[in-house]
């Protein structure tokens, strides 16, 4: 059985609901769809982050960027 959820709206939430229900969609259906779409976006974003973290970085080239930056900044002083 479906659970009932109560939300407290504000002016921007009411406007968003007006936009989502303009075509006759019920508020309940619009909210359900918005929640499902938001969850799908989060899951896709999390998967993209995991994919980036799994990307091999290759072999180090022996250059220490921090040392290089430090030397170049010392020359600026």
mmJSON file of the N, C-alpha and C atoms, coordinates in Angstrom:
{"data_MODEL":{"atom_site":{
"group_PDB":["ATOM","ATOM","ATOM","ATOM","ATOM","ATOM","ATOM","ATOM","ATOM","ATOM","ATOM","ATOM","ATOM","ATOM","ATOM","ATOM","ATOM","ATOM","ATOM","ATOM","ATOM","ATOM","ATOM","ATOM","ATOM","ATOM","ATOM","ATOM","ATOM","ATOM","ATOM","ATOM","ATOM","ATOM","ATOM","ATOM","ATOM","ATOM","ATOM","ATOM","ATOM","ATOM","ATOM","ATOM","ATOM","ATOM","ATOM","ATOM","ATOM","ATOM","ATOM","ATOM","ATOM","ATOM","ATOM","ATOM","ATOM","ATOM","ATOM","ATOM","ATOM","ATOM","ATOM","ATOM","ATOM","ATOM","ATOM","ATOM","ATOM","ATOM","ATOM","ATOM","ATOM","ATOM","ATOM","ATOM","ATOM","ATOM","ATOM","ATOM","ATOM","ATOM","ATOM","ATOM","ATOM","ATOM","ATOM","ATOM","ATOM","ATOM","ATOM","ATOM","ATOM","ATOM","ATOM","ATOM","ATOM","ATOM","ATOM","ATOM","ATOM","ATOM","ATOM","ATOM","ATOM","ATOM","ATOM","ATOM","ATOM","ATOM","ATOM","ATOM","ATOM","ATOM","ATOM","ATOM","ATOM","ATOM","ATOM","ATOM","ATOM","ATOM","ATOM","ATOM","ATOM","ATOM","ATOM","ATOM","ATOM","ATOM","ATOM","ATOM","ATOM","ATOM","ATOM","ATOM","ATOM","ATOM","ATOM","ATOM","ATOM","ATOM","ATOM","ATOM","ATOM","ATOM","ATOM","ATOM","ATOM","ATOM","ATOM","ATOM","ATOM","ATOM","ATOM","ATOM","ATOM","ATOM","ATOM","ATOM","ATOM","ATOM","ATOM","ATOM","ATOM","ATOM","ATOM","ATOM","ATOM","ATOM","ATOM","ATOM","ATOM","ATOM","ATOM","ATOM","ATOM","ATOM","ATOM","ATOM","ATOM","ATOM","ATOM","ATOM","ATOM","ATOM","ATOM","ATOM","ATOM","ATOM","ATOM","ATOM","ATOM","ATOM","ATOM","ATOM","ATOM","ATOM","ATOM","ATOM","ATOM","ATOM","ATOM","ATOM","ATOM","ATOM","ATOM","ATOM","ATOM","ATOM","ATOM","ATOM","ATOM","ATOM","ATOM","ATOM","ATOM","ATOM","ATOM","ATOM","ATOM","ATOM","ATOM","ATOM","ATOM","ATOM","ATOM","ATOM","ATOM","ATOM","ATOM"],
"id":[1,2,3,4,5,6,7,8,9,10,11,12,13,14,15,16,17,18,19,20,21,22,23,24,25,26,27,28,29,30,31,32,33,34,35,36,37,38,39,40,41,42,43,44,45,46,47,48,49,50,51,52,53,54,55,56,57,58,59,60,61,62,63,64,65,66,67,68,69,70,71,72,73,74,75,76,77,78,79,80,81,82,83,84,85,86,87,88,89,90,91,92,93,94,95,96,97,98,99,100,101,102,103,104,105,106,107,108,109,110,111,112,113,114,115,116,117,118,119,120,121,122,123,124,125,126,127,128,129,130,131,132,133,134,135,136,137,138,139,140,141,142,143,144,145,146,147,148,149,150,151,152,153,154,155,156,157,158,159,160,161,162,163,164,165,166,167,168,169,170,171,172,173,174,175,176,177,178,179,180,181,182,183,184,185,186,187,188,189,190,191,192,193,194,195,196,197,198,199,200,201,202,203,204,205,206,207,208,209,210,211,212,213,214,215,216,217,218,219,220,221,222,223,224,225,226,227,228,229,230,231],
"type_symbol":["N","C","C","N","C","C","N","C","C","N","C","C","N","C","C","N","C","C","N","C","C","N","C","C","N","C","C","N","C","C","N","C","C","N","C","C","N","C","C","N","C","C","N","C","C","N","C","C","N","C","C","N","C","C","N","C","C","N","C","C","N","C","C","N","C","C","N","C","C","N","C","C","N","C","C","N","C","C","N","C","C","N","C","C","N","C","C","N","C","C","N","C","C","N","C","C","N","C","C","N","C","C","N","C","C","N","C","C","N","C","C","N","C","C","N","C","C","N","C","C","N","C","C","N","C","C","N","C","C","N","C","C","N","C","C","N","C","C","N","C","C","N","C","C","N","C","C","N","C","C","N","C","C","N","C","C","N","C","C","N","C","C","N","C","C","N","C","C","N","C","C","N","C","C","N","C","C","N","C","C","N","C","C","N","C","C","N","C","C","N","C","C","N","C","C","N","C","C","N","C","C","N","C","C","N","C","C","N","C","C","N","C","C","N","C","C","N","C","C","N","C","C","N","C","C","N","C","C","N","C","C"],
"label_atom_id":["N","CA","C","N","CA","C","N","CA","C","N","CA","C","N","CA","C","N","CA","C","N","CA","C","N","CA","C","N","CA","C","N","CA","C","N","CA","C","N","CA","C","N","CA","C","N","CA","C","N","CA","C","N","CA","C","N","CA","C","N","CA","C","N","CA","C","N","CA","C","N","CA","C","N","CA","C","N","CA","C","N","CA","C","N","CA","C","N","CA","C","N","CA","C","N","CA","C","N","CA","C","N","CA","C","N","CA","C","N","CA","C","N","CA","C","N","CA","C","N","CA","C","N","CA","C","N","CA","C","N","CA","C","N","CA","C","N","CA","C","N","CA","C","N","CA","C","N","CA","C","N","CA","C","N","CA","C","N","CA","C","N","CA","C","N","CA","C","N","CA","C","N","CA","C","N","CA","C","N","CA","C","N","CA","C","N","CA","C","N","CA","C","N","CA","C","N","CA","C","N","CA","C","N","CA","C","N","CA","C","N","CA","C","N","CA","C","N","CA","C","N","CA","C","N","CA","C","N","CA","C","N","CA","C","N","CA","C","N","CA","C","N","CA","C","N","CA","C","N","CA","C","N","CA","C","N","CA","C","N","CA","C","N","CA","C","N","CA","C"],
"label_alt_id":[null,null,null,null,null,null,null,null,null,null,null,null,null,null,null,null,null,null,null,null,null,null,null,null,null,null,null,null,null,null,null,null,null,null,null,null,null,null,null,null,null,null,null,null,null,null,null,null,null,null,null,null,null,null,null,null,null,null,null,null,null,null,null,null,null,null,null,null,null,null,null,null,null,null,null,null,null,null,null,null,null,null,null,null,null,null,null,null,null,null,null,null,null,null,null,null,null,null,null,null,null,null,null,null,null,null,null,null,null,null,null,null,null,null,null,null,null,null,null,null,null,null,null,null,null,null,null,null,null,null,null,null,null,null,null,null,null,null,null,null,null,null,null,null,null,null,null,null,null,null,null,null,null,null,null,null,null,null,null,null,null,null,null,null,null,null,null,null,null,null,null,null,null,null,null,null,null,null,null,null,null,null,null,null,null,null,null,null,null,null,null,null,null,null,null,null,null,null,null,null,null,null,null,null,null,null,null,null,null,null,null,null,null,null,null,null,null,null,null,null,null,null,null,null,null,null,null,null,null,null,null],
"label_comp_id":["UNK","UNK","UNK","UNK","UNK","UNK","UNK","UNK","UNK","UNK","UNK","UNK","UNK","UNK","UNK","UNK","UNK","UNK","UNK","UNK","UNK","UNK","UNK","UNK","UNK","UNK","UNK","UNK","UNK","UNK","UNK","UNK","UNK","UNK","UNK","UNK","UNK","UNK","UNK","UNK","UNK","UNK","UNK","UNK","UNK","UNK","UNK","UNK","UNK","UNK","UNK","UNK","UNK","UNK","UNK","UNK","UNK","UNK","UNK","UNK","UNK","UNK","UNK","UNK","UNK","UNK","UNK","UNK","UNK","UNK","UNK","UNK","UNK","UNK","UNK","UNK","UNK","UNK","UNK","UNK","UNK","UNK","UNK","UNK","UNK","UNK","UNK","UNK","UNK","UNK","UNK","UNK","UNK","UNK","UNK","UNK","UNK","UNK","UNK","UNK","UNK","UNK","UNK","UNK","UNK","UNK","UNK","UNK","UNK","UNK","UNK","UNK","UNK","UNK","UNK","UNK","UNK","UNK","UNK","UNK","UNK","UNK","UNK","UNK","UNK","UNK","UNK","UNK","UNK","UNK","UNK","UNK","UNK","UNK","UNK","UNK","UNK","UNK","UNK","UNK","UNK","UNK","UNK","UNK","UNK","UNK","UNK","UNK","UNK","UNK","UNK","UNK","UNK","UNK","UNK","UNK","UNK","UNK","UNK","UNK","UNK","UNK","UNK","UNK","UNK","UNK","UNK","UNK","UNK","UNK","UNK","UNK","UNK","UNK","UNK","UNK","UNK","UNK","UNK","UNK","UNK","UNK","UNK","UNK","UNK","UNK","UNK","UNK","UNK","UNK","UNK","UNK","UNK","UNK","UNK","UNK","UNK","UNK","UNK","UNK","UNK","UNK","UNK","UNK","UNK","UNK","UNK","UNK","UNK","UNK","UNK","UNK","UNK","UNK","UNK","UNK","UNK","UNK","UNK","UNK","UNK","UNK","UNK","UNK","UNK","UNK","UNK","UNK","UNK","UNK","UNK"],
"label_asym_id":["A","A","A","A","A","A","A","A","A","A","A","A","A","A","A","A","A","A","A","A","A","A","A","A","A","A","A","A","A","A","A","A","A","A","A","A","A","A","A","A","A","A","A","A","A","A","A","A","A","A","A","A","A","A","A","A","A","A","A","A","A","A","A","A","A","A","A","A","A","A","A","A","A","A","A","A","A","A","A","A","A","A","A","A","A","A","A","A","A","A","A","A","A","A","A","A","A","A","A","A","A","A","A","A","A","A","A","A","A","A","A","A","A","A","A","A","A","A","A","A","A","A","A","A","A","A","A","A","A","A","A","A","A","A","A","A","A","A","A","A","A","A","A","A","A","A","A","A","A","A","A","A","A","A","A","A","A","A","A","A","A","A","A","A","A","A","A","A","A","A","A","A","A","A","A","A","A","A","A","A","A","A","A","A","A","A","A","A","A","A","A","A","A","A","A","A","A","A","A","A","A","A","A","A","A","A","A","A","A","A","A","A","A","A","A","A","A","A","A","A","A","A","A","A","A","A","A","A","A","A","A"],
"label_entity_id":["1","1","1","1","1","1","1","1","1","1","1","1","1","1","1","1","1","1","1","1","1","1","1","1","1","1","1","1","1","1","1","1","1","1","1","1","1","1","1","1","1","1","1","1","1","1","1","1","1","1","1","1","1","1","1","1","1","1","1","1","1","1","1","1","1","1","1","1","1","1","1","1","1","1","1","1","1","1","1","1","1","1","1","1","1","1","1","1","1","1","1","1","1","1","1","1","1","1","1","1","1","1","1","1","1","1","1","1","1","1","1","1","1","1","1","1","1","1","1","1","1","1","1","1","1","1","1","1","1","1","1","1","1","1","1","1","1","1","1","1","1","1","1","1","1","1","1","1","1","1","1","1","1","1","1","1","1","1","1","1","1","1","1","1","1","1","1","1","1","1","1","1","1","1","1","1","1","1","1","1","1","1","1","1","1","1","1","1","1","1","1","1","1","1","1","1","1","1","1","1","1","1","1","1","1","1","1","1","1","1","1","1","1","1","1","1","1","1","1","1","1","1","1","1","1","1","1","1","1","1","1"],
"label_seq_id":[1,1,1,2,2,2,3,3,3,4,4,4,5,5,5,6,6,6,7,7,7,8,8,8,9,9,9,10,10,10,11,11,11,12,12,12,13,13,13,14,14,14,15,15,15,16,16,16,17,17,17,18,18,18,19,19,19,20,20,20,21,21,21,22,22,22,23,23,23,24,24,24,25,25,25,26,26,26,27,27,27,28,28,28,29,29,29,30,30,30,31,31,31,32,32,32,33,33,33,34,34,34,35,35,35,36,36,36,37,37,37,38,38,38,39,39,39,40,40,40,41,41,41,42,42,42,43,43,43,44,44,44,45,45,45,46,46,46,47,47,47,48,48,48,49,49,49,50,50,50,51,51,51,52,52,52,53,53,53,54,54,54,55,55,55,56,56,56,57,57,57,58,58,58,59,59,59,60,60,60,61,61,61,62,62,62,63,63,63,64,64,64,65,65,65,66,66,66,67,67,67,68,68,68,69,69,69,70,70,70,71,71,71,72,72,72,73,73,73,74,74,74,75,75,75,76,76,76,77,77,77],
"pdbx_PDB_ins_code":[null,null,null,null,null,null,null,null,null,null,null,null,null,null,null,null,null,null,null,null,null,null,null,null,null,null,null,null,null,null,null,null,null,null,null,null,null,null,null,null,null,null,null,null,null,null,null,null,null,null,null,null,null,null,null,null,null,null,null,null,null,null,null,null,null,null,null,null,null,null,null,null,null,null,null,null,null,null,null,null,null,null,null,null,null,null,null,null,null,null,null,null,null,null,null,null,null,null,null,null,null,null,null,null,null,null,null,null,null,null,null,null,null,null,null,null,null,null,null,null,null,null,null,null,null,null,null,null,null,null,null,null,null,null,null,null,null,null,null,null,null,null,null,null,null,null,null,null,null,null,null,null,null,null,null,null,null,null,null,null,null,null,null,null,null,null,null,null,null,null,null,null,null,null,null,null,null,null,null,null,null,null,null,null,null,null,null,null,null,null,null,null,null,null,null,null,null,null,null,null,null,null,null,null,null,null,null,null,null,null,null,null,null,null,null,null,null,null,null,null,null,null,null,null,null,null,null,null,null,null,null],
"Cartn_x":[0.84,0.0,0.886,0.471,1.23,1.122,2.208,2.258,1.924,1.238,0.9,2.009,2.404,3.434,2.842,3.084,2.629,3.833,3.708,4.801,4.298,5.199,4.888,5.447,4.595,5.038,5.303,6.058,6.269,5.92,6.202,5.81,6.479,7.772,8.444,7.993,7.686,7.175,5.799,4.966,3.638,3.759,4.691,4.884,5.328,6.275,6.745,5.6,4.747,3.596,2.609,2.442,1.58,2.12,3.427,4.052,3.868,4.103,4.026,2.604,1.62,0.23,-0.57,0.084,-0.595,-1.37,-0.825,-1.462,-2.569,-2.917,-3.986,-3.498,-2.188,-1.621,-1.965,-2.319,-2.634,-1.37,-1.562,-0.419,0.321,-0.433,0.165,1.039,0.509,1.265,2.483,2.337,3.469,4.578,4.201,5.201,5.89,5.109,5.704,6.714,6.329,7.218,8.475,8.32,9.473,10.446,9.917,10.77,11.525,10.837,11.487,12.578,12.299,13.287,14.492,14.258,15.361,16.247,15.633,16.403,17.22,16.631,17.356,18.551,18.371,19.492,20.607,20.246,21.271,22.024,21.283,21.935,22.885,22.462,23.342,24.585,24.414,25.553,26.523,25.998,26.849,27.604,26.947,27.615,28.701,28.441,29.456,30.673,30.434,31.557,32.355,31.649,32.355,33.169,32.621,33.34,34.607,34.514,35.696,36.748,36.327,37.275,37.921,37.239,37.799,38.738,38.766,39.595,41.062,41.815,43.238,43.95,44.862,45.568,46.871,47.256,48.506,49.691,50.855,52.087,52.544,53.084,53.601,54.774,54.914,55.98,57.206,57.19,58.347,58.379,57.364,57.331,56.46,57.015,56.27,55.715,54.438,53.798,53.919,53.776,53.867,55.24,56.309,57.656,57.809,57.293,57.389,56.685,55.481,54.741,55.473,56.012,56.735,57.94,58.694,59.855,59.432,58.349,57.922,57.422,56.812,56.337,57.496,58.552,59.72,60.357,60.35,60.93,60.106,58.828,57.952,58.186,58.771,58.945,60.087],
"Cartn_y":[-1.175,0.0,1.239,2.258,3.5,4.292,4.983,5.801,7.249,7.919,9.324,10.192,11.193,12.139,13.537,14.319,15.703,16.605,17.602,18.55,19.958,20.788,22.193,22.962,23.646,24.353,25.819,26.422,27.859,28.405,29.675,30.296,29.631,29.337,28.709,27.274,26.556,25.192,25.215,26.149,26.27,26.599,27.481,27.808,26.565,25.826,24.604,23.62,23.481,22.582,23.08,24.392,24.942,24.578,24.687,24.343,22.852,22.015,20.564,20.055,20.812,20.35,21.115,21.979,22.803,21.956,20.784,19.917,19.04,19.254,18.472,17.349,17.164,16.146,16.505,15.51,15.788,16.173,16.908,17.304,16.077,15.076,13.862,13.172,13.04,12.394,13.228,14.549,15.422,15.302,15.254,15.129,13.773,12.699,11.363,11.342,11.896,11.898,12.714,13.862,14.709,13.99,13.274,12.531,11.429,10.698,9.627,10.178,11.293,11.886,12.419,13.012,13.516,12.364,11.262,10.094,9.517,9.452,8.93,9.821,11.156,12.076,11.863,11.7,11.475,10.181,9.125,7.838,7.939,8.637,8.819,9.617,10.682,11.498,10.681,9.874,9.041,8.025,7.439,6.479,7.173,8.386,9.13,9.419,9.795,10.036,8.756,7.631,6.357,6.005,6.261,5.967,6.812,8.081,8.943,8.432,8.012,7.507,6.194,5.427,4.166,4.387,5.59,5.861,5.757,4.944,4.819,6.147,6.511,7.775,7.638,6.437,6.235,6.232,6.178,6.143,7.561,7.764,9.089,9.437,10.717,11.137,11.667,11.611,12.039,13.533,14.261,15.701,15.964,16.673,17.038,18.442,18.513,19.787,20.79,20.334,21.246,21.91,21.137,21.715,22.697,22.345,23.234,24.554,24.498,25.716,26.556,25.9,26.608,27.34,26.675,27.319,28.502,28.36,29.454,30.637,30.376,31.469,32.172,31.425,32.05,33.03,32.691,33.566,34.854,34.793,35.963,36.955,36.511,37.375,38.304],
"Cartn_z":[0.0,0.0,0.0,-0.731,-0.825,0.461,0.78,1.982,1.622,2.501,2.287,2.853,2.064,2.494,2.425,3.444,3.472,3.294,2.403,2.233,2.514,2.979,3.217,2.031,1.292,0.101,0.395,-0.506,-0.461,-1.849,-2.077,-3.337,-4.543,-4.439,-5.585,-5.809,-4.727,-4.877,-5.531,-5.129,-5.738,-7.225,-7.567,-8.983,-9.754,-9.188,-9.847,-10.034,-9.018,-9.132,-10.193,-10.298,-11.345,-12.727,-12.889,-14.168,-14.462,-13.453,-13.643,-13.842,-13.376,-13.478,-14.529,-15.278,-16.283,-17.289,-17.621,-18.628,-18.049,-16.786,-16.176,-15.288,-15.225,-14.346,-12.902,-12.117,-10.715,-9.958,-8.886,-8.063,-7.544,-7.143,-6.613,-7.672,-8.88,-9.959,-10.327,-10.351,-10.692,-9.648,-8.382,-7.32,-7.392,-7.608,-7.734,-8.87,-10.034,-11.196,-10.919,-10.262,-9.945,-9.004,-8.029,-7.095,-7.831,-8.7,-9.464,-10.38,-11.048,-11.94,-11.163,-10.005,-9.181,-8.709,-8.315,-7.874,-9.024,-10.214,-11.378,-11.71,-11.629,-11.885,-10.871,-9.6,-8.566,-8.801,-9.162,-9.418,-10.605,-11.684,-12.849,-12.466,-11.679,-11.264,-10.404,-9.504,-8.656,-9.506,-10.487,-11.367,-12.187,-12.643,-13.393,-12.512,-11.248,-10.332,-10.114,-9.934,-9.745,-10.985,-12.168,-13.416,-13.519,-13.143,-13.179,-12.208,-11.027,-10.037,-10.477,-11.326,-11.824,-13.008,-13.575,-14.741,-14.369,-15.12,-14.814,-15.094,-14.22,-14.361,-15.148,-15.456,-16.188,-15.242,-15.841,-15.061,-14.745,-13.559,-13.23,-14.139,-14.487,-15.396,-14.664,-13.347,-12.581,-12.307,-12.715,-12.478,-11.252,-10.294,-9.098,-9.324,-9.625,-9.963,-8.819,-7.591,-6.445,-6.406,-6.631,-6.649,-7.801,-8.961,-10.126,-9.859,-9.293,-8.98,-7.937,-6.945,-5.891,-6.482,-7.362,-7.986,-8.842,-9.601,-10.476,-9.642,-8.516,-7.662,-6.955,-6.628,-6.016,-6.992,-8.273,-9.277,-9.432,-9.123,-9.234,-8.11,-7.009,-5.831,-5.994],
"occupancy":[1.0,1.0,1.0,1.0,1.0,1.0,1.0,1.0,1.0,1.0,1.0,1.0,1.0,1.0,1.0,1.0,1.0,1.0,1.0,1.0,1.0,1.0,1.0,1.0,1.0,1.0,1.0,1.0,1.0,1.0,1.0,1.0,1.0,1.0,1.0,1.0,1.0,1.0,1.0,1.0,1.0,1.0,1.0,1.0,1.0,1.0,1.0,1.0,1.0,1.0,1.0,1.0,1.0,1.0,1.0,1.0,1.0,1.0,1.0,1.0,1.0,1.0,1.0,1.0,1.0,1.0,1.0,1.0,1.0,1.0,1.0,1.0,1.0,1.0,1.0,1.0,1.0,1.0,1.0,1.0,1.0,1.0,1.0,1.0,1.0,1.0,1.0,1.0,1.0,1.0,1.0,1.0,1.0,1.0,1.0,1.0,1.0,1.0,1.0,1.0,1.0,1.0,1.0,1.0,1.0,1.0,1.0,1.0,1.0,1.0,1.0,1.0,1.0,1.0,1.0,1.0,1.0,1.0,1.0,1.0,1.0,1.0,1.0,1.0,1.0,1.0,1.0,1.0,1.0,1.0,1.0,1.0,1.0,1.0,1.0,1.0,1.0,1.0,1.0,1.0,1.0,1.0,1.0,1.0,1.0,1.0,1.0,1.0,1.0,1.0,1.0,1.0,1.0,1.0,1.0,1.0,1.0,1.0,1.0,1.0,1.0,1.0,1.0,1.0,1.0,1.0,1.0,1.0,1.0,1.0,1.0,1.0,1.0,1.0,1.0,1.0,1.0,1.0,1.0,1.0,1.0,1.0,1.0,1.0,1.0,1.0,1.0,1.0,1.0,1.0,1.0,1.0,1.0,1.0,1.0,1.0,1.0,1.0,1.0,1.0,1.0,1.0,1.0,1.0,1.0,1.0,1.0,1.0,1.0,1.0,1.0,1.0,1.0,1.0,1.0,1.0,1.0,1.0,1.0,1.0,1.0,1.0,1.0,1.0,1.0,1.0,1.0,1.0,1.0,1.0,1.0],
"B_iso_or_equiv":[0.0,0.0,0.0,0.0,0.0,0.0,0.0,0.0,0.0,0.0,0.0,0.0,0.0,0.0,0.0,0.0,0.0,0.0,0.0,0.0,0.0,0.0,0.0,0.0,0.0,0.0,0.0,0.0,0.0,0.0,0.0,0.0,0.0,0.0,0.0,0.0,0.0,0.0,0.0,0.0,0.0,0.0,0.0,0.0,0.0,0.0,0.0,0.0,0.0,0.0,0.0,0.0,0.0,0.0,0.0,0.0,0.0,0.0,0.0,0.0,0.0,0.0,0.0,0.0,0.0,0.0,0.0,0.0,0.0,0.0,0.0,0.0,0.0,0.0,0.0,0.0,0.0,0.0,0.0,0.0,0.0,0.0,0.0,0.0,0.0,0.0,0.0,0.0,0.0,0.0,0.0,0.0,0.0,0.0,0.0,0.0,0.0,0.0,0.0,0.0,0.0,0.0,0.0,0.0,0.0,0.0,0.0,0.0,0.0,0.0,0.0,0.0,0.0,0.0,0.0,0.0,0.0,0.0,0.0,0.0,0.0,0.0,0.0,0.0,0.0,0.0,0.0,0.0,0.0,0.0,0.0,0.0,0.0,0.0,0.0,0.0,0.0,0.0,0.0,0.0,0.0,0.0,0.0,0.0,0.0,0.0,0.0,0.0,0.0,0.0,0.0,0.0,0.0,0.0,0.0,0.0,0.0,0.0,0.0,0.0,0.0,0.0,0.0,0.0,0.0,0.0,0.0,0.0,0.0,0.0,0.0,0.0,0.0,0.0,0.0,0.0,0.0,0.0,0.0,0.0,0.0,0.0,0.0,0.0,0.0,0.0,0.0,0.0,0.0,0.0,0.0,0.0,0.0,0.0,0.0,0.0,0.0,0.0,0.0,0.0,0.0,0.0,0.0,0.0,0.0,0.0,0.0,0.0,0.0,0.0,0.0,0.0,0.0,0.0,0.0,0.0,0.0,0.0,0.0,0.0,0.0,0.0,0.0,0.0,0.0,0.0,0.0,0.0,0.0,0.0,0.0],
"pdbx_formal_charge":[null,null,null,null,null,null,null,null,null,null,null,null,null,null,null,null,null,null,null,null,null,null,null,null,null,null,null,null,null,null,null,null,null,null,null,null,null,null,null,null,null,null,null,null,null,null,null,null,null,null,null,null,null,null,null,null,null,null,null,null,null,null,null,null,null,null,null,null,null,null,null,null,null,null,null,null,null,null,null,null,null,null,null,null,null,null,null,null,null,null,null,null,null,null,null,null,null,null,null,null,null,null,null,null,null,null,null,null,null,null,null,null,null,null,null,null,null,null,null,null,null,null,null,null,null,null,null,null,null,null,null,null,null,null,null,null,null,null,null,null,null,null,null,null,null,null,null,null,null,null,null,null,null,null,null,null,null,null,null,null,null,null,null,null,null,null,null,null,null,null,null,null,null,null,null,null,null,null,null,null,null,null,null,null,null,null,null,null,null,null,null,null,null,null,null,null,null,null,null,null,null,null,null,null,null,null,null,null,null,null,null,null,null,null,null,null,null,null,null,null,null,null,null,null,null,null,null,null,null,null,null],
"auth_seq_id":[1,1,1,2,2,2,3,3,3,4,4,4,5,5,5,6,6,6,7,7,7,8,8,8,9,9,9,10,10,10,11,11,11,12,12,12,13,13,13,14,14,14,15,15,15,16,16,16,17,17,17,18,18,18,19,19,19,20,20,20,21,21,21,22,22,22,23,23,23,24,24,24,25,25,25,26,26,26,27,27,27,28,28,28,29,29,29,30,30,30,31,31,31,32,32,32,33,33,33,34,34,34,35,35,35,36,36,36,37,37,37,38,38,38,39,39,39,40,40,40,41,41,41,42,42,42,43,43,43,44,44,44,45,45,45,46,46,46,47,47,47,48,48,48,49,49,49,50,50,50,51,51,51,52,52,52,53,53,53,54,54,54,55,55,55,56,56,56,57,57,57,58,58,58,59,59,59,60,60,60,61,61,61,62,62,62,63,63,63,64,64,64,65,65,65,66,66,66,67,67,67,68,68,68,69,69,69,70,70,70,71,71,71,72,72,72,73,73,73,74,74,74,75,75,75,76,76,76,77,77,77],
"auth_comp_id":["UNK","UNK","UNK","UNK","UNK","UNK","UNK","UNK","UNK","UNK","UNK","UNK","UNK","UNK","UNK","UNK","UNK","UNK","UNK","UNK","UNK","UNK","UNK","UNK","UNK","UNK","UNK","UNK","UNK","UNK","UNK","UNK","UNK","UNK","UNK","UNK","UNK","UNK","UNK","UNK","UNK","UNK","UNK","UNK","UNK","UNK","UNK","UNK","UNK","UNK","UNK","UNK","UNK","UNK","UNK","UNK","UNK","UNK","UNK","UNK","UNK","UNK","UNK","UNK","UNK","UNK","UNK","UNK","UNK","UNK","UNK","UNK","UNK","UNK","UNK","UNK","UNK","UNK","UNK","UNK","UNK","UNK","UNK","UNK","UNK","UNK","UNK","UNK","UNK","UNK","UNK","UNK","UNK","UNK","UNK","UNK","UNK","UNK","UNK","UNK","UNK","UNK","UNK","UNK","UNK","UNK","UNK","UNK","UNK","UNK","UNK","UNK","UNK","UNK","UNK","UNK","UNK","UNK","UNK","UNK","UNK","UNK","UNK","UNK","UNK","UNK","UNK","UNK","UNK","UNK","UNK","UNK","UNK","UNK","UNK","UNK","UNK","UNK","UNK","UNK","UNK","UNK","UNK","UNK","UNK","UNK","UNK","UNK","UNK","UNK","UNK","UNK","UNK","UNK","UNK","UNK","UNK","UNK","UNK","UNK","UNK","UNK","UNK","UNK","UNK","UNK","UNK","UNK","UNK","UNK","UNK","UNK","UNK","UNK","UNK","UNK","UNK","UNK","UNK","UNK","UNK","UNK","UNK","UNK","UNK","UNK","UNK","UNK","UNK","UNK","UNK","UNK","UNK","UNK","UNK","UNK","UNK","UNK","UNK","UNK","UNK","UNK","UNK","UNK","UNK","UNK","UNK","UNK","UNK","UNK","UNK","UNK","UNK","UNK","UNK","UNK","UNK","UNK","UNK","UNK","UNK","UNK","UNK","UNK","UNK","UNK","UNK","UNK","UNK","UNK","UNK"],
"auth_asym_id":["A","A","A","A","A","A","A","A","A","A","A","A","A","A","A","A","A","A","A","A","A","A","A","A","A","A","A","A","A","A","A","A","A","A","A","A","A","A","A","A","A","A","A","A","A","A","A","A","A","A","A","A","A","A","A","A","A","A","A","A","A","A","A","A","A","A","A","A","A","A","A","A","A","A","A","A","A","A","A","A","A","A","A","A","A","A","A","A","A","A","A","A","A","A","A","A","A","A","A","A","A","A","A","A","A","A","A","A","A","A","A","A","A","A","A","A","A","A","A","A","A","A","A","A","A","A","A","A","A","A","A","A","A","A","A","A","A","A","A","A","A","A","A","A","A","A","A","A","A","A","A","A","A","A","A","A","A","A","A","A","A","A","A","A","A","A","A","A","A","A","A","A","A","A","A","A","A","A","A","A","A","A","A","A","A","A","A","A","A","A","A","A","A","A","A","A","A","A","A","A","A","A","A","A","A","A","A","A","A","A","A","A","A","A","A","A","A","A","A","A","A","A","A","A","A","A","A","A","A","A","A"],
"auth_atom_id":["N","CA","C","N","CA","C","N","CA","C","N","CA","C","N","CA","C","N","CA","C","N","CA","C","N","CA","C","N","CA","C","N","CA","C","N","CA","C","N","CA","C","N","CA","C","N","CA","C","N","CA","C","N","CA","C","N","CA","C","N","CA","C","N","CA","C","N","CA","C","N","CA","C","N","CA","C","N","CA","C","N","CA","C","N","CA","C","N","CA","C","N","CA","C","N","CA","C","N","CA","C","N","CA","C","N","CA","C","N","CA","C","N","CA","C","N","CA","C","N","CA","C","N","CA","C","N","CA","C","N","CA","C","N","CA","C","N","CA","C","N","CA","C","N","CA","C","N","CA","C","N","CA","C","N","CA","C","N","CA","C","N","CA","C","N","CA","C","N","CA","C","N","CA","C","N","CA","C","N","CA","C","N","CA","C","N","CA","C","N","CA","C","N","CA","C","N","CA","C","N","CA","C","N","CA","C","N","CA","C","N","CA","C","N","CA","C","N","CA","C","N","CA","C","N","CA","C","N","CA","C","N","CA","C","N","CA","C","N","CA","C","N","CA","C","N","CA","C","N","CA","C","N","CA","C","N","CA","C","N","CA","C","N","CA","C","N","CA","C"],
"pdbx_PDB_model_num":[1,1,1,1,1,1,1,1,1,1,1,1,1,1,1,1,1,1,1,1,1,1,1,1,1,1,1,1,1,1,1,1,1,1,1,1,1,1,1,1,1,1,1,1,1,1,1,1,1,1,1,1,1,1,1,1,1,1,1,1,1,1,1,1,1,1,1,1,1,1,1,1,1,1,1,1,1,1,1,1,1,1,1,1,1,1,1,1,1,1,1,1,1,1,1,1,1,1,1,1,1,1,1,1,1,1,1,1,1,1,1,1,1,1,1,1,1,1,1,1,1,1,1,1,1,1,1,1,1,1,1,1,1,1,1,1,1,1,1,1,1,1,1,1,1,1,1,1,1,1,1,1,1,1,1,1,1,1,1,1,1,1,1,1,1,1,1,1,1,1,1,1,1,1,1,1,1,1,1,1,1,1,1,1,1,1,1,1,1,1,1,1,1,1,1,1,1,1,1,1,1,1,1,1,1,1,1,1,1,1,1,1,1,1,1,1,1,1,1,1,1,1,1,1,1,1,1,1,1,1,1]
}}}
